[in-house]
Structure formats: C-alpha cells, structure tokens
Amino acid sequence: MNDQQHIDPATLDMLEEVLEDGFIGLLETFIDDSRVKIVSLKSGLADANADVVRRSAHSLKGSSSNLGANPMAELCQRVEQQAREENLEGLDDIVEQIEAEYQHVETIMKEKMEKS
Amino acid sequence: MADCPALKILIADDTQADRMILESIVKQEGHTVVIADDGLDAVQKFSQEQPDIVLLDALMPNLDGFGAARQIRALAGENLVPIIFLTSLTDTESLVQCLDAGGDDFLQKPYNRVILQAKIKAFNRMREMHATMLVQRDQIVKHNNQLIQEQTIAKQVFDKVAHSGCLDASNVKHYVSPRAVFNGDVLVAALRPSGNMMVLLGDFTGHGLPAAIGGMPLASTFYGMVHKGFALTDILGEINAKLKTILPTGVFCCATFLEFNFRERTMTAWNGGLPDSFIYRQKSKTVEAITSRHLPLGVVPNSQLKVDCQHFELAVGDRCYLWSDGIHEARNKSGDMFGEKGLRAVFHQQPPPEQIFDEIMHAVTNFIGDGEVDDDLSLVEISMAAPDQVESQTMPRFPSPTPGLMEWSLDFEVKPSTFRYFDPLPLLLSVITEVPGLRSHSGSLYTILAELYSNALEHGVLNLDSALKQSSEGFAEYYNLRAQRLRNARRGYIRFHLSHDSREEGGRLLIRVVDSGDGFNHQLWIEDQRQGRGYSGRGIPLIRNMCESLHYRGKGNEVEVVYRWANELLKAG
C-alpha cells in the first residue's frame, strides 16, 4: 500500500489551503483525538458497552473522513453500524484493522508535519 | 462574497478536528464563528450570542443535536434561525429525527467547502426574506389596528349623528350591524312636532369609508328638518339636493322613507332603489310590498326628483319591515343568496307577529351557517300603534337650561307668491321653540298653528266651504278646488301676530291669525257648537282643548288663542 491508499492527498491539500497556518494544529488535534477515541473504542468493546463503541466509532468516522482517511472511515462506519444494532460480535477484528490503518495515517501525517 | 453579508455562525461539534475544519471554511467567507463542544453548550451559546445560523452535530455528549435543536427553536421564537445538521446521510432514521427536531438541512462529512458556502448563502437569503416578512407583517398589524381604532372612533361619531333619534321607541325594533355602517347603511328615525314618526333607511353605493361618509349629511339634514316639522317631500328634496352636490358621480343613496301618522293610522312611503319593503297586515296575515318607484337619492337634480308617495291605511298592530340588500344578498356555503324568497318564507310560516323580527334574524343567520359571514345586515320593524303607545326616550324634550327668547312679539305676513308654494309653519315653529320651555310643546303648538293657518288659507283667502268635506266626493272636489284656487291666487294675505310673556313658572303665548277673507258668522257657529249642532272642520274643538282661550273677532276673519305653559323643569324638580 502506498500513502494515497490511506489518505486522499487532494483532501489534505484542500485542508492545507483552507486552514493555512492552522493546518499543522489540525493534524495534531486529529492525532491526539484519534488516540483517545481508539482507546475508548477498545475499552467499550472490552466492557461490551455498545453505546460507547458506537459514539467513539461515529466520532472517528467523521473526523477521519474529513481528513481524507477514507479506508479508516469505512472501517469505523462498519463498527458504528453494528454497535447501533447492539451486536458487538466479531468487532475485535475490525477494531484491530482500524488501529493498524490509523498507524499508517499517523505516519503519513507526521511526515507531512515535518515537511511543512 | 459580496452577496452574502458577514454572519455570526454557531458551530457545535464534540470532535475538535471537525470543528477546526468547519470553523476555517466559515471564517474564510468572512463570517464570525461561535464554538460549542456539546449540546448544552450550544444552547447556552445560542442564547448568549444570538447567531444567525446554527451548524449542529447530531451525536454529541450531554445533550444531543436533536434536543439542542428543539431548545434553540424555542429560544428563537418567530425569528428564522436556520439549523443545519452535521451528519452522514447514510442513516435514514436519524435524518427523520433531525427534521422532526426542526432541522432545515444536512451537511455531510467529509465537509465540502463549496456546498457549505452555497448552503450558508441560500439560508441567509431565506433569513432576510423572513425578516422582511416579519417587518411587513408587523406593519400590517399596526396599520390594521390603527384602521380599527379609526373606525371605532368614526362609528362613535356616526352613531351620535345618525342614531340619535327615536330608534328606541317602543314600536320600533332595529338591527344595524357594525359592518353595515361601514358599507354605507344608515338608519334614522325621529318624531315630527305633530307626533308623526319618520323613518329613513338608506344604503349608499360602494363600500367602506366613502360609502359611510354620506350618511352624516343625510342624518343631520333629516333630524334638523323632522324636528322642525318639515313635510316628507321637503326633507326628501333637501337630502337629495345635498347628496347630489357633495357626492361624486356614481355614489348615491338607495333609500326608503316612511312617515307614520299614529292618530289617523296612515303611513306614507317613498322608495327609491331599495328592495321592496313589506307591510304585514296582522288581521289577514298577508304581506304587501312597498316597491321602489323612484331613482335613488343623489342621482338627479331636484328639478327632476319625483317625490310622489304611496299612501297606506294601517290597523294598530300592522308592521312595516325595511331592509337593505344585505339580507337579500346574504350567502350560504354553496354561494346561494337568501333573497326575497327567504324573507317571504319567514312570513309564510306565520310566526306570532311579535316574533317576526327575531325570526327573520334567525332565518338569515341559519341560512348563512358556516358560509362567509358578511355581517352586513340592516333590518328595522315599525309597528302601527295608538298615539299614546308610542314611547321614546327622546320624546320628553325638557327645556334647555340655556337662555333663549323670553318676552317678545312677532308680526309676520305671507302673500300669494309665498303661500302658493311655501309652508311657513316650520319657520314660525322654529322661532317659537327658541323659548327654552316651549320646545317640549312643539307638538301641540304645531297642531294649533297648522289648524289656524289652514283655516285662514282655505276658508279665508281661498274661500273654500268646509261643508264640502263631509262626503267623499266632496272631499276630492275640495282638494281639487284648493289646488286650483291656490294656483290662481293673486291677492290676499295671512298675518300672524305672536307675543310671548315668560315667568319662572311658565309662560303665555298669544297667537293671532288674520286673513284677507270674508270671515264667517262665528257667533252663530259658536251657538251651534254649544247646542251640539256643530259641523266638522276648522279643528276648533281640538284647539279649544289645548288652549286657555279661543276667540273670533271682527267679521270672523280674525282669531286669537292664548296658550299657557308651565315650566316642566320646575314640575320635575
């Protein structure tokens, strides 16, 4: 997988253009927020708390799609959907994929921050 | 952008990264941003900052977007504050929830700058239109309130002018809806000095103020002249002339004018352009129509006005009904009109006579039902009654406390060119009633003056024999001769001498009438009277009852009466 499969570069370009000096701050905010949300996603799953799982997935889905991390957003969408139906079966697997996907996204973003 | 002014926009989202993106896009357009990080915060910021547009995430901690939207709607009241939900369009159920909560639109993640800008612009146009609408609505409400206030005042003035007569009399029932007043209906009624009742129902063409305004000169002319004892035809002429002068072309007044003589139980009617009035005969339970035979008032100059009237004999308990076309044109839900058919149906059912008035009102109201309520109804009922049964608050005219004529005398002579066409009695009566205490006596005084004047004119100047009036053929001949001789009169006179003394407890009015005629053998006549052989005519017994004294002098062409009156204010006190 190359970078473009994890993050849509056009979305990032657009954001950089719109946010100008705030762009780095946005990426930092996204990274901080995503780390927190992934932790709560996992603990929600461990506690079998569907509502926590759903909210965390929903939030992650929204922000990752906004930043062009579309594969991650799609995975979050699946978790949110299942959690809404209160069916947490087999979600451990998907959450692991989200975490892996996020690692790619974070790496790409950090590279971007260093370049700027 | 030039076509969208700077707005204050509230962004509520618990995901900070999403907020930052949205905030940047919105700020780039030149708008101010207020940030909230959950639903409760959003509601609080809304009431503090009063933003123009709200962007609301659906799923938030503490209070979700739906709850926040409801509270924001309530806070905004009648102001239009567009609420755009930030959500994905994948979940139909939550979309419905957004709309139910008062959302106006959705914005999907990932945010698209162009779409967001377009939405803000569109909603701003909607806001501006709504604000304009509110301003205009408030103006309309204000104007409407002002109009109602003006109409209320106008109606008070109108009622004082138009409805100051004897509509309260015991033999009169009437209904004039407020709406009808402003559609040009006017109803006036007053008693002549003789005790006759005059009633006029008018309906001006057109609607609203232009239609109502003609009612004022009509009413003031009517009351001014009726109280002074002018004849129906004179009053018609004066009103017609006045309306013709002041009303613009195309505005005129359909009217029915009735005069009731309670002593003789007759009714005189003139109808110009109003729907048929009805006479209900109590004995036969039949209805007789008083049909319009004339042009409305204010159409033609007086030279072309026809004032010939219809005459009816009525029995006590017979009733006359006048109405404007509001009753005829009352419509039910399917648009049918009540019409004369509806009126006749009420009479056909033969309700007790005293309930006819209410039955008509019921029938019209029931007919209209749920239909459009025009409330444009004028209806009046006048019953023929015995003279002493006609009671009205306006009847006892107590002397006014203002000073007036006290001690005075007047000599007044009329010659052929005057008495051929002109009735001098209202003029004399208006002088006499300048005596404050004598206004309440105007009925008796009119009767006395009228008898003395017609004796002097007909038996004196015109030399007509009152014996003619004893048969019905003679009656007609008498009036033919009277008209003929009056037309040809070139010589002669009638002289009045009035003199009055006033004291606190009352006064004494002397009336002397001298005519140029040959007189008559009044000594013999008085002797006949005394022996019960008196022939009719001359109304002398009536005058004798009303006056302190009556004397003929000279060759009988001179008569003198003394009328004594007591101050009613003192009596009342």
Interface residues (C-beta under 8 A of the other chain):
Chain A: T11 M14 L15 V18 L19 E20 G22 G25 L26 T29 F30 D33 R55 H58 S59 K61 G62 S63 S65 N66 L67 G68 Q77
Chain B: D14 T15 Q16 A17 D18 M20 I21 S24 I25 Q28 D57 L59 P61 L86 S88 T90 K109 P110 Y111 R113
